[in-house]
């Protein structure tokens, strides 16, 4: 699942785009990239729903105005800055313009520019002949915001929701706001609780909670910066955030396995490896804490 989500939600694939804040939303021009884009969105909705249903965290930061689609809500002008801050400023300029707006020769149309293809859409029937004036400018502003936030991605959002609701009913998701939904998808934004992770860790291959290598590992992890702790968690679980309610709810539990040949202690040249599908760290028995720290930092970066 991790590999599929990473590839499908990658902006290079063309189904999603990033805002200036580096959060994801459906690409309005996805149909120009993939003929069957709506089926893909339905599949991705099912995939996200399955991850949430099974408590699998995925490192996907979504735009708030897109998460509102999971609640079947429309977005409004105050949501526009997160998508297009420049357009939002232009609309506010029109709202507070002191002169005669009809002199600007604006009409109830909007120009879409996707992958070099420009097309003009009317915001209202007959919009090409309807000039923006001081009397109708508020209507124009809200129609532009609605077009960018709702209308352009209506097909993508509808199909994504259809797939999502196969596993997550609307009444479940309605219990949460958009911020809480993001926490359910990606986990807590708070600093990593190393002590909690340690309490909820299994061991194999000869390691145990009091093994000297294990003691060194926890000391190293506690000394890491918050950024490196998140990189470590992503290295072993595929997600840089911990479960919302703590590592007791990480499934399967984090496990540290001894790497290398039993009885052979010379593993200093080997790097730690991981299996994110099993939340597994394969850790060689390094001789010193400094060696362990150096190798682990190299591996996670």
C-alpha positions in Angstrom: 0.0 0.0 0.0 2.8 2.4 0.9 4.4 2.2 -2.6 1.0 2.6 -4.4 0.1 5.7 -2.3 3.5 7.2 -2.7 3.4 6.8 -6.5 -0.3 7.7 -7.1 -0.3 10.8 -5.0 3.0 12.0 -6.4 2.4 15.3 -8.2 4.6 14.0 -11.1 1.9 11.4 -11.8 -0.6 14.1 -12.7 -3.6 13.3 -10.5 -2.7 15.7 -7.7 -1.1 19.1 -7.4 0.5 21.0 -4.5 -0.5 24.3 -3.1 2.1 27.0 -2.2 2.0 25.4 1.3 2.9 22.0 -0.2 -0.4 20.3 0.6 -2.2 18.1 -1.9 -5.4 18.7 -3.9 -6.9 17.1 -7.1 -5.3 18.4 -10.3 -8.1 20.2 -12.3 -6.3 19.1 -15.5 -6.0 15.4 -14.5 -8.2 14.4 -17.5 -5.6 15.8 -19.9 -3.0 13.5 -18.3 -5.0 10.3 -17.8 -8.0 9.3 -19.9 -9.4 7.2 -17.0 -8.6 9.7 -14.3 -12.0 9.5 -12.6 -11.7 5.8 -12.1 -8.2 6.4 -10.6 -9.7 8.9 -8.2 -12.3 6.4 -7.1 -9.6 3.8 -6.5 -7.5 6.3 -4.5 -10.5 7.2 -2.4 -11.0 3.5 -1.6 -7.2 3.2 -0.9 -7.3 6.1 1.6 -10.5 4.7 3.2 -8.9 1.3 3.6 -5.8 2.9 5.3 -8.0 4.9 7.7 -10.2 1.9 8.4 -7.3 -0.3 9.2 -5.4 2.4 11.2 -2.6 2.6 8.7 -0.9 6.0 8.7 0.0 7.5 5.3 2.3 10.6 5.0 0.0 12.6 2.8 -0.7 16.2 3.7 -4.0 17.2 2.1 -5.4 20.7 1.5 -8.2 21.6 3.9 -10.5 22.6 1.1 -10.0 19.1 -0.3 -10.6 17.3 3.0 -13.9 19.2 3.2 -15.0 17.2 0.2 -14.9 14.1 2.4 -17.6 15.8 4.5 -19.5 16.7 1.4 -19.0 20.4 2.1 -18.6 23.2 -0.3 -15.7 25.7 0.0 -16.0 29.5 0.0 -14.0 32.7 -0.5 -12.2 32.4 2.9 -10.8 29.0 1.8 -9.2 30.5 -1.4 -5.9 31.8 0.1 -4.7 28.2 0.7 -5.2 27.4 -3.0 -4.4 30.7 -4.8 -3.3 33.6 -2.6 -2.6 35.8 -5.5 -6.1 35.4 -6.9 -7.5 36.0 -3.5 -5.7 39.3 -3.3 -6.9 40.3 -6.7 -10.5 39.6 -5.7 -10.2 41.6 -2.5 -8.8 44.5 -4.6 -11.9 44.4 -6.8 -14.1 44.3 -3.7 -12.6 47.5 -2.3 -12.0 49.3 -5.6 -13.1 52.9 -5.3 -13.4 53.7 -9.0 -15.9 52.5 -11.6 -15.3 48.8 -12.1 -16.9 48.8 -15.5 -13.9 50.7 -16.7 -11.7 47.6 -16.1 -13.7 45.7 -18.7 -14.0 42.5 -16.7 -16.6 40.0 -17.6 -18.2 37.0 -15.9 -15.7 34.5 -17.4 -12.6 32.8 -16.1 -9.7 31.5 -18.1 -8.4 28.0 -17.3 -4.8 27.3 -18.2 -3.8 23.6 -17.8 -0.7 22.2 -19.5 -0.6 25.1 -21.9 -4.2 24.7 -23.0 -6.3 27.8 -22.4 -10.1 27.8 -22.4 -12.5 30.4 -21.3 -15.6 29.4 -19.2 -18.6 31.5 -18.3 -19.3 31.9 -14.6 -23.0 32.4 -15.5 -25.0 31.8 -18.7 -24.2 34.8 -20.9 -21.2 35.7 -18.8 -19.2 36.7 -21.8 -21.5 39.6 -22.4 -22.0 40.4 -18.6 -19.6 43.2 -17.5 -18.4 43.3 -13.8 -19.8 46.4 -12.2 -19.8 47.9 -8.7 -23.3 46.5 -8.3 -22.5 42.9 -9.1 -18.8 42.6 -8.1 -19.6 40.6 -4.9 -21.4 38.0 -7.0 -18.5 37.8 -9.4 -16.0 37.3 -6.5 -18.0 34.4 -5.0 -18.5 32.8 -8.4 -14.7 32.9 -9.1 -13.9 31.4 -5.7 -16.6 28.7 -6.2 -15.2 27.9 -9.6 -11.6 27.4 -8.3 -12.5 25.6 -5.1 -15.4 23.5 -6.1 -16.4 23.4 -9.7 -13.0 22.7 -11.2 -12.5 19.6 -9.1 -16.1 18.5 -8.9 -15.6 15.2 -10.9 -12.4 14.3 -9.1 -13.8 15.0 -5.7 -17.1 13.1 -6.4 -15.3 10.0 -7.5 -12.7 10.1 -4.7 -15.6 10.4 -2.2 -17.4 7.5 -3.9 -14.4 5.2 -3.3 -13.7 6.6 0.2 -17.3 6.0 1.4 -17.1 2.3 0.5 -15.2 1.9 3.7 -15.8 5.1 5.7 -19.5 6.1 6.0 -20.3 9.8 6.0 -21.7 9.6 9.6 -18.3 8.5 10.8 -16.3 11.2 9.1 -18.9 13.9 10.1 -17.7 13.4 13.7 -14.4 15.1 12.8 -13.3 18.5 11.4 -10.8 18.8 8.6 -7.8 19.2 10.9 -8.9 16.0 12.8 -9.3 14.1 9.6 -5.7 15.0 8.6 -4.6 13.6 12.0 -6.5 10.4 11.4 -4.8 10.1 8.0 -1.2 11.0 8.9 -1.0 10.9 12.7 0.1 13.4 15.3 2.1 16.5 14.6 3.5 16.5 18.1 7.1 15.6 18.8 8.0 11.9 18.7 7.5 10.3 22.1 10.6 8.0 22.3 9.6 6.6 25.7 6.1 5.6 24.4 7.7 4.0 21.3 10.1 2.0 23.6 7.2 0.8 25.7 5.5 -0.5 22.6 8.4 -2.3 20.9 9.0 -6.0 20.2 12.4 -7.6 19.7 13.7 -10.6 17.7 16.9 -12.3 16.6 18.5 -12.3 20.0 17.7 -8.7 21.0 15.7 -8.0 24.1 14.7 -4.8 26.1 17.8 -4.8 28.2 20.3 -5.7 25.5 23.3 -3.2 25.4 22.7 -2.5 21.7 19.1 -1.7 22.4 20.0 0.6 25.2 22.4 2.4 22.8 19.7 2.8 20.2 17.2 4.5 22.5 19.9 6.8 23.8 20.8 7.7 20.2 17.1 8.3 19.3 16.6 10.6 22.3 19.6 12.6 21.3 18.3 13.1 17.8 16.7 16.4 16.7 13.0 16.4 16.2 13.6 16.4 12.4 15.8 13.3 12.6 13.4 11.5 14.9 10.7 12.0 12.3 13.0 10.7 9.6 13.7 7.7 11.7 10.0 7.0 12.1 9.4 7.4 8.4 12.4 5.0 7.8 10.9 2.2 9.8 7.1 2.8 9.4 6.7 4.7 6.2 5.2 7.7 8.0 6.9 10.5 9.8 4.2 10.9 12.4 3.1 8.6 15.2 -0.4 7.3 15.7 -2.9 9.9 17.1 -3.4 7.9 20.4 0.1 6.7 20.8 2.3 3.8 19.6 0.1 1.3 21.4 -2.1 1.7 18.3 0.7 1.1 15.7 -0.2 -2.0 13.8 1.9 -4.1 13.6 3.9 -3.1 16.6 7.4 -1.7 16.0 10.0 -4.5 16.1 13.8 -4.3 16.3 15.5 -7.4 14.8 19.2 -8.3 15.0 20.7 -8.1 11.5 23.7 -10.3 10.5 25.0 -13.7 11.3 24.5 -14.9 14.9 27.8 -15.3 16.7 29.6 -12.9 14.3 30.0 -9.5 15.9 31.8 -7.7 13.1 29.0 -5.9 11.4 30.4 -2.3 11.6 30.2 -1.7 7.8 26.6 -2.6 7.5 23.8 -0.1 7.6 20.5 -0.5 9.4 17.7 -1.5 7.1 13.9 -1.6 7.5 10.7 -3.2 6.3 8.1 -0.5 6.5 5.2 -2.9 5.8 6.1 -4.7 9.0 7.3 -1.6 11.0 10.6 -3.5 11.3 14.1 -2.2 12.0 17.0 -4.6 11.2 19.8 -3.4 13.3 23.4 -4.8 13.2 25.2 -5.2 16.6 27.5 -2.2 16.5 30.4 -2.0 18.9 29.9 1.6 20.0 27.1 4.1 20.4 29.0 6.6 18.1 29.1 3.9 15.4 25.4 3.2 15.8 24.5 6.9 15.5 26.7 7.4 12.5 25.2 4.5 10.6 21.7 5.2 11.6 21.9 8.8 10.5 23.3 7.8 7.2 20.5 5.3 6.7 17.6 7.6 7.5 19.0 10.5 5.4 
